[in-house]
Amino acid sequence: MMLSSGKEMLICQVRESGEVPVSHALQIRTMNNVNTGLVTYASFMATKENAMEAFAGESQANRKYTAFAEKALEDGFPNVSKVFRAAAEAEAIHAKRLLKVLGAIGKTEDNLKMSFEGETHEYTAMYPEFVKTGEAEKQSDAVIAFTYAMKAEEVHAGHYKEALRMVGTGKDISSAKVLLCPVCGNIFRGEIPDRCPICSAFRKVFREIE
């Protein structure tokens, strides 16, 4: 460790194999008078971590600004709503580019596998714990939000599993209508119920996805 211009900089020597502990690699930001070949891997890891953080921020901003746009419209400010909607689209553009930087967009079969695993984790592990904590803290609004999401994620996982099975044989899924419940996020294909089994919303509010 050395001091330069009042700042501590960690010098982490990378083995010839190019391997270095991620916890160390992510701390490397600026290196002076060090063989650049020793920090290639470390620099890549830091950049990847930055891209992941940026992707999360851009994705959240997209959803936040979309919600803000809807609220501005409700409050009687349609032009403000347009600015929020434009910003939301801009953040989506940034997020998509970062996904490409991260190499996170693969073949459709791989994307389905990743999506299935993610949804399965959410409804089997993540949200059940969130619900439990919310109930213990008597946060009813949060419990409802977590429960709706948990049940909807299970449905999503089912759709991904079916799609994965078909794509694995080289075929697309059937051309049945796809409808979305705007209240809880449930997704319907094929037979459409009169009311959402998760949140009880009426069929008339479902949105068809083209």
N, C-alpha and C positions, 0 to 999 in steps of 0.2 A: 504494500500500500504506500502511496506517496502523495504529497501535497503539490498542487499546481494552481497558482492564482487563487489560493484560499479554498480550493475545492479538493475533496478527497476523490481519488479515482482508483478504482479497483483494477489491478492488473491480474488477469486470469490467464494462465498459460494453457493453451489447448494442446492436447496430445496429438501425435502425428496422425492418429485415427480421425481427428477432427471432432472428437467428442468432448463435451464439457457439460457439467451439471447445469440444468436449466436455471436453477436458482442463482447461479453465478453469472450465467450468460446474460440474463435479463438485466443485470446490474451494470453491464458494460455499455457505456454510452459514448464516451470520448476517450480515445487512446492517443497518447503522444509518444513519438519515438519508439514505437513498438512495431515489429515486423508485421505488416498487414496480413500476411498469410496466417498468422496465429489467431486473428480475431474474426475471420470470415464467418465461421459457424456462429460465434457469439452475436455478431451483428445481425445475422439472419434471424436468430431467435428473438432478438429484441424487436426487430421490425415486424415479425409475425405476431408477437404479443401486442404491439401497437395497432396492427391491422385488426386484430380480434376486438380490442377495446373500442376502436373507432367504429367497427361494424355494429357492435352492441349499442353504442351511442346514437348512430345514425338511424338504426332500426327503431329505437325507442322514440326518437324525435319524430320520425314519420308517423307513428301512431298518435303521439301527443299532439302534433300539429293538426292531424285529421280531426281529432276530438275538439280541438280549439276552433277549427273552422266551423264545425257543426254548431258549437255554442255561440259563435259570433253571428251565425245566421239566425239562430233562435232569438238572440238579443237585438236583432234588427240592424246588423251591420254587414250587409252582403258583400261589400267591397273589401272589408277586413277579412271576411271569410275566404275570398279569392286569394289573398296574400298567404293566408295560412295553408290553403290547399296547394298553392304553387310551391311553398316551402316544403310541404310534406312530400310532394313528388320529387323535389330536388334531393331530399334526404334518401328517398328510395333509390334514386340513381346512384348516389354515393355508396349506399349499402350494397347494391348489386355489384358495383365495380370492386368493392373490397372483398366480396365473396370470391370473385374471380382471382384477385390477388392471392387469397388464401388457398386457392385451388379446391374450394369447397363445393363446386358444381361439377358433379361427375355424370356418368351415364344414368339414364332414367332408372335402371334397375338398382344401381348403387344409391341414388337419391331416395328411392322408395325404402330401401333397407335402413338408411340413416333416419329417415322420417318415422318409420315404424318403431325403431328403437327409441327415438326421442319421445314420441307420444306414449309409448309403453312405460318408460321411466316416469313420466309425469303423472299418469293415472294410477300407477302401482306404488310409487314411492314418494315422489315430491308432494303432490297435492294432498294425499292422505295425512301427511305430517302437518301440512299447512292448516288443514281443516281442524286437526286435533288441537293445534296451538291456538287457533282462532276461537274455538269453542271454550278452551280453558280461560282465555282472556275475555270471553263474552263479547267478541267483536262480530255481531251477527251479519253485518253487511259483507265483511271479508269472508265469512264462512260461506255465505251464499255464492259469492263470486268464485271462491275456490272450488266449491262443490259443482257448480255449473261447468267450470272449466275441466275439472277432473272427469266428469261423466262424458263431456263432449270429446275429450282427448281419447277416451276409450273407443268411441265411435270412429274417430279419425283413424286410430290404429287399425281398426277393422277394415276400413276402406283401403288403407295402404297395404294391408296384408293381402286382400283380394287382388288389388292391382299388381302387386309383386308376383303373385302366383301366375297371373295372365301374362305379364311382361316377360316372365321367365320362360314362357313357351313361345315368345315372339309375337304375341297377340295383344291388342288393346282391350280394355274393358268394354262392356256393352254401352250402347249410346243412350242409356236411360237418362231421364232428367236428373239434374243435380240441383237441390234446393238447400238454402242455408237459413237457419233460424237466427234472426238478428238479435235475439234476446240472450241466448246462451251459447251460440256457436255450434249447435248441433248441425249435422249434415245428413241429408236424405238422398238416397238414390233408389230409383224404382218406385215401389209403393210408398205413397206419401200419406202419413196419418193426418187426421183432422186437427190434432193438437200435438205439440211437441212433448214427447215422453219425459223430457228432462225438466223443462220450465213451464210447461202447460200453455205456451203461447199458441194462438190459433193459426191454422194453416194459412189464412189470408195474409198474414204478415211475412210469411216465408218469402225469400228472394231467390229467383231462379238464376243460376250461374250459367252464363252462355259460354 
